[in-house]
């Protein structure tokens, strides 16, 4: 989802001072929820935007995929 990062980085490393919900993190990063189809946290697919994240978590966001 590098197109939402003005530096177009392949990944971001963020230090969290306190726990944050996935939804709040995406809002903070300016990533619209509609642009995220699959989310994994620590290599496990999740379905809840309310999941609470901590500093040691690895989050991966994947956009919808289309083709023809």
N, C-alpha and C positions, 0 to 999 in steps of 0.2 A: 504494500500500500504506500509505496514511496512517493507517489504523486501528491500526497498530502503533506509531505515534508519539503520545505523550501530548498533543502540541500540535496534532495533526491537520494538519500542514503538507503541502502538495502536493508539495514536494520538500525534500531535505536537502542541504546542502553540508557535506561532511566533509573535513577536512584530514588526510591520512595521513602519519604520521611515517616509516613504513616500509611496504614492500609487504605486501599481505595477500591471502589467497585469497578468492574470492567467497564460498565456504562460511563462512569465518571471519567475514567482514563481515556476512553475514546473521545469524549466531549472535550477534555483538556487538550488532546492532540489534534482536534478538529477533524476527526474521521466520522463521517455520517454512518449511522448504524445500517442504513439501507445498502451501503457499499461493502458490507462484510457478510459473507455467506457462511464461512466456517471459522470457528475460533478454537484454538487449542491452548491449554495452559499446562505447562510441564509435560508436554507430549500427550495429553489426553483431551479429546474433543469434548467441548462443553456446550451447553445450550442456554445457560442462564446469564443474562447481562448483569444480574445483581451479584454475581460471584465476587467475593472479596479477594483482592490480590495483595500480596506482600512483596517486600523488596527482593526476595530470593526467587520469585516466580518468573518463568519464561512464558511469554505470551506471543502467539503467532496468529495473525489475522490474514484471511484469504478472501479475495473478492469473488463475486459470482463468476462462473466460467460459462462462456457461450461459444457456439461454433456452428458450423454447418458443413 
